[in-house]
Every structure is written in C-alpha cells, then in structure tokens.
Amino acid sequence: MPKSAAIRPASAPVDRPADDEIWPRVTRELADDLAVDASARDRAGKAPYDEVARLQEAGLPALLTAPGPSGRGADWRTACGVIREISAADGSIGELLAHHCVLSWTSRFLGPAAGPCDLDAQAAGARWLLAGAVEPPRAPGGSDELTLTPAGGGAYVLDGRRGFASAVTVADRLVVGARCTQTGDLLVVLVDPAHPAVFTEAGAERVGQRLAGAGTVTFDRAPVEAAQVLGALPHDEHTVAPYPTLAPLALRLLLVHVGLGIAEGALAEARDISRATRADSDDPYLLLAYGELATAAHTAAAVVERATDALAHGLLAERALDVEERADIAVLVAAAETVANRAAVDITTRILELVDRATAADRHGTGPGFDRFWRNVRALTAPVSPDHRLRDIGDHYLHGTHARLTLLA
C-alpha cells in the first residue's frame, strides 16, 4: 500500500541573500560532497532523504526560489548555474532542484491577483522543498487528472492519482493542478504531503535518475483551504498570455542544464582517471577523443547560455512580454534542447569507452559506476523528441511561425 509522506525534521540552513558571494562556494562544496558517494548512492537507489538534508543544510531550496524583495531568491542565471553544478556531481539531485525552482515561480506566472498565497516568499521563508506539476494532463478527463470538489467558503477537497517526476517522497509541499468539478476551471493548489489524506508511492526503479524521488501521489478527499489556492490556469491558448507560458520553457531549459551538467561531470571525472593512469595519457587518439568531447561540451554550453539569457530577459519582462518575444525564446530553448541533449548522450556514451581503456591499464577499480552518467542522461533525454523540436525551429525560421502558446512542457 502507498505510504503517506513522512514528516522530516526542520533543518537550519544557511540564510543569506541570493547575491551573497558565499553561494558559489556553498554550491561547489555541496557538489564536491555529493560527488564523493554518488556512485554508491545510485546503486542503493533509496529515497533521497539524506540528499535533501544536505541541500537544506546548505540552504539551496530557499536560494532556488523566485527572487523577491527579500533578496533571498536567486536570479535566473544564478539558479541555472547552481543546478548545473550540482548536476555535474549528481544528476538526480539536479533534476529534483530544477522542478523545485520552476514550481517556486508559480505565483509569479499566475499573476499578482491570482490568489492569496505568495508561494515564492512562503517557500523561501519556510525553507520548503517543492514537488508536483501545475500543467494539465495531456488527455483531459484521463485517469491522471486530479479533481477539486467545492466544500464551501472557498475550500475544496482534492481527489485523484497522478505521477510526478521528482521529490514526491521527500517534498515539504506539493504544487498541483486540478480541475474544479463545478466550474471546469483548472486550479493550482498547494498541498501538504504529510496530511493523512495524501499518500505517496515511490516509483518503480528507473534506468537513470534513480535518486530524483519520482513517484505517484494519491489524494483521497484531501482538504484544500481557500488560502492554499494559488490561482487558475487559462482555459486554452486563446486566453493565455505569453508570460505564463514561460513556465514549461523554464522547466525544459533547467532540465537541459541538468543534462549538460551530467555530461560535464562525466567528462571531468574521466579526465581525472586518464591523468592518473599515465600509460596512454599521451596517446594521440586519446587526445583526439578528448578534444572532440570537450568541443562538443563547449558548443552545447554556448547554445544553452544563449537560451538562458533570452529566458532571463523574458522573466524580467513579465506581463510586458509579447508573443513575438516568447516565440523567439521558445526557439532558443528548443535549439538548446536539441544540441545539448545530443551532446550529452554522445559524451556520456564515449566516456564509457575512455574509462574502460584507462582502467584496463590500471586495475585500481576507478572506473565502476561511470555508467550512471549515461543512464541519467538517457532518462532525461528519452522523452524529448528532437524531430519535433527541429520542426518547430524550422517552421519559425522559414515561415516566422509563432510557437503555440501552451502550458504543456
């Protein structure tokens, strides 16, 4: 039977403004700490309670919230950099943070008058780790659609069952989209996973990203107070403004940073092994291979950074963002996905060959566990169709077609 989420003890993380120079050092130290036992933790495949405790102690969930007047939330470029560096050490934890970061922007995307809850401020102040998904299911009325039944006074009861990509077993709060049974409106609500009416079930073992905390949540008449309603999603593309549709683009781009970070981490670790095994470190074919892989990583990073800058400008524009600007951002994100995903798969595949060669000459057991980089990248990139992204890019380039405004990733 599914189990209700356990209540985790409050931690005492670093509490500093997002622009404090301490954060690069904190991120680097945490990444180094996660890298030490990444292979062992991947093999164990347990729910990431220990990893989340490390994140909370470092203060990253509070940092990776939408920036506000308090200054605690990181700006977009900083958030991307932090998530990418953590992903180089542990891709699963990078994915977990990516979902948390985008969900913290929910109140911003829904608008200042959307609801009484200022999610980013609450998440930063209470040091919550967020999980869930706000976008509607691709098949309305399907088995994975959640429902909200009015209970009077602006309150609801939440029912249904839905799978989520990360952190459902360890999250402090769930942010979910559900359809009102009375009006048909798609509402976004905040739910405490420790409530007795909420049951979480860890997902089946994945090929990769085993520590991201994916799983399924069942809501059995879970109460939702009026203050927990974050707002309503637009009914269709004809009523949605460009700015809220940055939400799925933001998640897609952060997951690109996760994948690129994994590839960069694999490349760096393989380089260390090749340096340590000097038998063939001057082999011209080995040098050629590293030259090709490093160039692929640099090329992907350049494309990803351009998309990151464009999305940062779009987030700053907020309601002033127009359809043309949003279309340009969507194309750059699609290009980043295509280039970086291909590079990440190629790098992590070829790295396995390089590590096998190095460890064959030096039998000190340094190579085992490198397959996790490839598995993690495949788990991230397999659901993304490069052909679909390339058609969108080509249509925009050839005809100037605007990408459809949608809240679906």
N, C-alpha and C positions, 0 to 999 in steps of 0.2 A: 504494500500500500504506500502511496505517496506520503511523505512526511512534511509537516509544517516546518517552515524555516526556523532554524534555531536563532535565539537572540544572542548576539555577540556582545561581549563587554565593550564599553566605551573605551577608546584609546585617547592618548594625549599627544597628538601630532604637532609638528612644527606649525606655528600660527603666525605667519608673516605676510606682508603684502606681496602680490604677484610679481612686482618689479624688483624685489629684493635680489641682490646679486648672489644670495645664498642658494637659489634654486638650481642653477646649473650644477653646483657642487652636490647638492642633495640628490638630484636626479642621477648624476654619474655614480655616486656612492651606492645608491639603491640598485642601479643597473649592475654594478660590479657584484653586489651581494646576491642578486638573483642569478647571475651567470654561474656562480660557483657550483650550485647544486641543480642547475636547470635540467641536466640530463636525467639525474636520479628522480627528480620530481615528475618529469614527463613519464618515466617508466611506471612510477607509482600511480599516476592518474587520479589522485584524490581531489576532492573538492578544495578549492584554493583558499581555505580559511587562513592558513599561515601566510600565504602571499598577500592577502588583503590586510592582514595585521601589519605586515611590513609597509604596505602602501599608506595605511592610516598613520603609522608612527612617523613616516616621512612627511605626511601632510599632502600627498598628491591628490586624493579625491577632492579636497577643498580647493586646491590650486586649479584643478581642471574643471572649473565651473565657469559659466559665462561671466565676463568681467563686469563689475558693478561699481557703485560709488565707494564701496568699502575698499576697493582695490585688491581684494583677495583673489578674484578670478583672473586667470591668465588670458592674455590676448591670444588671438587665433594662431599666429605664427609660433608663439611660445608653446602653446598646447600641442601643436603638431610636432615640434622639436622634442618635447618631453616624451610623448607617446612613441615616437620613432626610436629614441634612445633606449627606452625600456623594452621595446620590441626586439631590438638587437640582442638583448640578453634573454628575453622570454616573450615570444610572440603571443602566447595565450594571455599573459597579463596586459600586453599592449592592446589586444582586442577588447578585453574587459574594460580598460580605461577609455578606449575610443567610444564605446557605447555610452558609458557614463558621461563623458564630456558632452556629446551631442544632446543627450537627454536633458542635461542641465540647462540647455538653451530653450527648452520647450516654452516657457512663459514668454520669452522674447519673440519667438516665432509666431505664437498665437496672438500677441499684441497686448498693450498695456491694459486694455479694458476687457481682456478675455476672461479673467476670473480673479478671485480674491487671493490666490496663492502666488507669491513671488518665488518660484521654485529655485532659481539660482541662488538667491540670498539665503533661503532656508537650507538648501543643500550644503552651502559653504559654512553657514553658521553651525549647523548640527553635525557637520562632517559626515554626511551620508554618502554611501556608495549607491548609485542608481543603476537600475536594470529595467528592461522592458522594451516596448516598441509602441510608438504612437500611431504609425501609419495603419490604415485599414487593411484587412486581408485582401489579397488579390481577387478572391471569389466571394463577393458579398453574400452573406447568408450561409457561408460554408461552416464546416464543423469547427474551424478555429476562430470564429467570430465571437467576441465577448458581448454580453448584453447588460444594459443598465435598466433596472425597473424602478420608476419613481416611488419613493417611500414617504413623500410629504416633506414640506419645509425645505425644499431644495436638495434633499438627501436621496440616495439611491441604494439599491442592492445590486451587487455585481455577480454575474454568473458566467460560467463557460470555462473552456480549457484551451490554452494556447502555448505553443513552444516559443522559446526565446533563445537568442544566440549566445548570451553570456550572463554570468553572475547571478542567475536566479536563485542559486542555493546559498549565496553569501551576501546578497544585496540588503541594504538598510531600508530602501523604499523601491517600489515598482511604479513605473510610469507607463500606463497602458491606455490604448484607445478602445472604446467600446460603443456600441450603438444603443441609443435610447429606444426602448420598446414602445414608447408612447408617441414620440415625435419622429423617430428615424434619424435624429441628429447623431453625428459621430462626436462623442465627447472624450476628452483626455482627462484621466483621473490619477490621483496619487494614492497608492495603497501600501499599507504596512504588511510585509510578507510574514511577520510574526503573528498576525491575527489568527485565531483558531479556525476561521472560515477560509483561510488561504493555505493551500497545500502545494509544496514544491517537490518535484521529482527530477533527480539528476538524469541527464540524457545518456543514451547508450554511448559506449566508447567510440570516440571519433577517430578517424585516420590521423588527424592532426588537431592542433589547438585543444588538446585534451584538458588543459587547466583553465580554460576560459569560463567554465561554470555554466555551460549550456544546459538547458533542461526545459521541463514543462511545468506550467503552473495551472492549478485548478482553483477556481473561485466558486464557492458554494454559498451563495447569498451573503457575500462579504459586504459589510456596511460601508457606504461611501458618504461622508458628510458633505454638506454644501461647500465647506472650506477646502475640501480635497478635490474639487472640480477645477482643473486648470484652464479649461476653455473648450471651445468647439472647433472641429476641423471643417473646412469648407466642403460643401456637398460634392462639387465637381470642379473640373478645370476652368469652367466659365465663371466661377465665383471666387477662385483663389487668386490672391495677389502674388507677385513674383517673390517677395521676401520669404514667406513661409516655406516656399518650395526649395529654399536653400538647405533645409533640414536634411533631406535624403542625400543631397550633393555633399554636405558636410560629412555625413557618415561614410559615404563612399570614399571620399578623399582621405579621411582618417584611416580607413582600412587599407588604403594604398600605402600610407605612411607605415602602417604595421607591416605589410608585406615587404616593403623596401627595407625597413629596419631589420627584418629577419634575414634578408639576403645579405645586408651589410654585416650583420653579426656573424653569419656563416663564413663570409669571405675573410673577416678579420681573424676568426679563430683558426681557419685553415692556414692563413698566412703564418700565424704563430707556430703551428705544428711544422710547417715547411722550414721555417727558420731554425727550429730546434733540431730537425733531422737534416744535417748538413750534407748527407751523402749525395743528394741530387739537387740541392738548392740552386746550383748554377746551371742546371740543365736548360738549354735554350728552349726546349719545348715546354718546360715548366714555366719559364719566364714568359713565353708567348701566351700560355693559358692564363696566367695571372694578369697579363696586360689586357687581354680580351675581356676578362671578367671585371676588372677594375674600370675599364672604359664603359662597359655596359652599365655598371652601377652609377658612374658619374653622369652618363647620358640620362638614365632614368631619373636621377635626383634633380637634374636641371629641369626636366619636364614637370616633375612633381612640384618643384618650388614655384614655377610659373603659375600653376593652378592654385597653389596655396596663397600666393599673393593676390590673385584675382578674387578668390573667395573671401580673403580678409577684407578687401575693399567692398565687396558685396555686403558683408555682415555690418560694416560700418555705415553703409548707405541706409540700411534698414528699410523703412517704408518708401524711401525715395528711389529704391531700386526699380528700374523699368524692365520690360520684357526683353528688350534687346541686350541689355547688360547681363540679365540672367541667362540668356541663351549663350552668350559668349563664355560665361563661367561654366555652364554645363558642358560645352565642347571641350574646354581645357581639362575639366575633371575626367571626361571620357578618354581624352588623349593620355592623361596621366595613368589612368587605369590600364589602358592597353599597353603602353610602353613599359611601365613599371612591373605589371604582372608577368609579362613575357620575360623581362629581365630577371625577375626574382625566381621564376621556375627554372630558367636556364642556369643561373648562377648556382642555385642550391643543388641542381642535378649534377653539374660538372664538379662541384666541390666534393661530392662523394668520391669521385674518381681520384681527385688530387689527394684527398686524405688517405684513401686506400693505398696509393703509391707511397706516401710518406710513412705510413705505419707498417707497410710491408718491409721497409728497410730498417725500421727502428721499433722493435716489438715491445714497446713500453705501455701499450694499452691506451694511447692518447686519442685514438680515433673513434671508439664506440660512442654512439649517441648522436653522431652527426646526421643521421637520417631524420632526426626530428625537425631540422630546418626545412628539408624538402617536404616532409609530411605537413608541417604547419603552413607552408606556402600553398601547397595543393588544396588544403582545406579552405583557405581563404579565397583562392582564385577560381576554383572549380565552378562555383555558382554564377560566375560572371562570364557572359558570352562576349568574346572580343568582336565577333562578327556584328552583333547588334550595336555595340559601341561605335565600330568603324562606319557602319551605315549612317548612324546619326551624324558623325563628323563629316562624312562625305556629303550628305544632304545639306548640311549647313554651309559647307564650303562651296558647293556647286550652285545651290539654289537660294542660299541665305535663309533656309527654313529655320524657324524657331523651334527649339525642343518643346514638346508638350509640357505645360505646367502640371506637375503631378507631385503628390506627397508620397509616392511609392519609390523606394530605392531602386 
